[in-house]
Amino acid sequence: KWNSRLFSELYQAFLEGRVGAKDPSEFWYQGELDFFDFYIIPLARKLKDCGVFGAFSDEYLNYAMSNRNEWEQKGKSVVEQLIQQVRAEYGEAAGGDHNQ
């Protein structure tokens, strides 16, 4: 739900021409991979290294890597679903020509 709501909010901001707003359909898939690679997984590794959660630290790292792999496999279809949702909600085509 959070992913869908944020995508929709960012797309609405893009349609309204808010300063700095970009079409999320153009960066969402890779942005999520980057979030895993540069934030979530390194954080899980640091937590594992410092042992703050004991035996659970391995589990958190494994979950993070598993979620990243799942996004890599299924993320493009998820983004397509998000695009369809915003098209239905706003009547505009995400990922298309917005220079009208």
SELUMTOR-861495 format. One record per residue (C-alpha): residue number from 1; x, z, y. Coordinates in nm, 4 decimals. Layout:
BEGIN
VEXTI resi       xx       zz       yy
VEXTI  NUM        X        Z        Y
...
REM end
This chain:
BEGIN
VEXTI resi       xx       zz       yy
VEXTI    1   0.0000   0.0000   0.0000
VEXTI    2   0.2736   0.0930   0.2471
VEXTI    3   0.4528  -0.2373   0.1975
VEXTI    4   0.1315  -0.4327   0.2504
VEXTI    5   0.0305  -0.2370   0.5601
VEXTI    6   0.3703  -0.2734   0.7248
VEXTI    7   0.3792  -0.6463   0.6472
VEXTI    8   0.0347  -0.6868   0.8018
VEXTI    9   0.1256  -0.4838   1.1098
VEXTI   10   0.4435  -0.6838   1.1664
VEXTI   11   0.2599  -1.0118   1.1165
VEXTI   12  -0.0065  -0.9091   1.3670
VEXTI   13   0.2651  -0.8214   1.6193
VEXTI   14   0.4196  -1.1640   1.5599
VEXTI   15   0.0857  -1.3396   1.6182
VEXTI   16   0.0285  -1.1406   1.9365
VEXTI   17   0.3707  -1.2476   2.0637
VEXTI   18   0.5076  -0.8970   2.1021
VEXTI   19   0.8659  -0.8880   2.2233
VEXTI   20   1.1095  -0.9138   1.9339
VEXTI   21   0.8377  -0.9598   1.6725
VEXTI   22   0.9278  -1.2035   1.3962
VEXTI   23   0.7218  -1.3535   1.1170
VEXTI   24   0.7778  -1.1125   0.8254
VEXTI   25   0.7088  -1.3881   0.5724
VEXTI   26   1.0443  -1.5366   0.6683
VEXTI   27   1.2537  -1.2283   0.5860
VEXTI   28   1.0505  -0.9855   0.3758
VEXTI   29   1.1826  -1.0695   0.0284
VEXTI   30   1.5505  -1.0551   0.1259
VEXTI   31   1.4922  -0.7601   0.3556
VEXTI   32   1.3619  -0.5514   0.0675
VEXTI   33   1.6629  -0.6435  -0.1474
VEXTI   34   1.8925  -0.5470   0.1387
VEXTI   35   1.7083  -0.2162   0.1792
VEXTI   36   1.7788  -0.1359  -0.1847
VEXTI   37   2.1389  -0.2613  -0.1723
VEXTI   38   2.2471  -0.1032   0.1549
VEXTI   39   2.0336   0.2103   0.1766
VEXTI   40   1.8441   0.3250  -0.1333
VEXTI   41   2.1052   0.2633  -0.4035
VEXTI   42   2.4020   0.3919  -0.2003
VEXTI   43   2.1998   0.7042  -0.1154
VEXTI   44   2.1104   0.7572  -0.4814
VEXTI   45   2.4795   0.7168  -0.5737
VEXTI   46   2.5842   0.9730  -0.3115
VEXTI   47   2.3233   1.2163  -0.4391
VEXTI   48   2.4555   1.1631  -0.7911
VEXTI   49   2.8164   1.2117  -0.6794
VEXTI   50   2.7464   1.5379  -0.4994
VEXTI   51   2.5230   1.6629  -0.7812
VEXTI   52   2.2586   1.7949  -0.5433
VEXTI   53   1.9765   1.7241  -0.7907
VEXTI   54   2.1729   1.8002  -1.1065
VEXTI   55   2.0695   1.5950  -1.4072
VEXTI   56   1.7907   1.4305  -1.2083
VEXTI   57   2.0459   1.2448  -0.9943
VEXTI   58   2.1143   0.9966  -1.2744
VEXTI   59   1.7425   0.9441  -1.3123
VEXTI   60   1.6959   0.8738  -0.9400
VEXTI   61   1.9791   0.6202  -0.9422
VEXTI   62   1.8344   0.4507  -1.2496
VEXTI   63   1.4902   0.4344  -1.0872
VEXTI   64   1.6369   0.2874  -0.7700
VEXTI   65   1.8223   0.0196  -0.9623
VEXTI   66   1.5215  -0.0522  -1.1803
VEXTI   67   1.2966  -0.0874  -0.8756
VEXTI   68   1.5496  -0.3192  -0.7128
VEXTI   69   1.5610  -0.5365  -1.0252
VEXTI   70   1.1825  -0.5449  -1.0411
VEXTI   71   1.1648  -0.6544  -0.6771
VEXTI   72   1.4221  -0.9257  -0.7440
VEXTI   73   1.2055  -1.0590  -1.0278
VEXTI   74   0.8597  -1.0124  -0.8774
VEXTI   75   0.9197  -0.9868  -0.5033
VEXTI   76   0.8640  -1.3520  -0.4176
VEXTI   77   0.5205  -1.3477  -0.5777
VEXTI   78   0.4422  -1.0191  -0.3995
VEXTI   79   0.5366  -1.1803  -0.0671
VEXTI   80   0.3106  -1.4753  -0.1481
VEXTI   81   0.0250  -1.2289  -0.2062
VEXTI   82   0.1004  -1.0578   0.1239
VEXTI   83   0.0956  -1.3947   0.3003
VEXTI   84  -0.2435  -1.4723   0.1478
VEXTI   85  -0.3750  -1.1343   0.2652
VEXTI   86  -0.2671  -1.1864   0.6256
VEXTI   87  -0.4033  -1.5423   0.6231
VEXTI   88  -0.7390  -1.4059   0.5116
VEXTI   89  -0.7295  -1.1244   0.7661
VEXTI   90  -0.6012  -1.3154   1.0690
VEXTI   91  -0.6937  -1.6744   0.9920
VEXTI   92  -0.3357  -1.7885   1.0545
VEXTI   93  -0.0890  -1.9365   0.8111
VEXTI   94   0.2118  -1.7166   0.7451
VEXTI   95   0.5311  -1.9004   0.6674
VEXTI   96   0.4057  -2.2153   0.8336
VEXTI   97   0.4410  -2.3802   1.1725
VEXTI   98   0.3608  -2.1269   1.4446
VEXTI   99   0.4623  -2.3465   1.7396
VEXTI  100   0.1101  -2.4518   1.8294
REM end
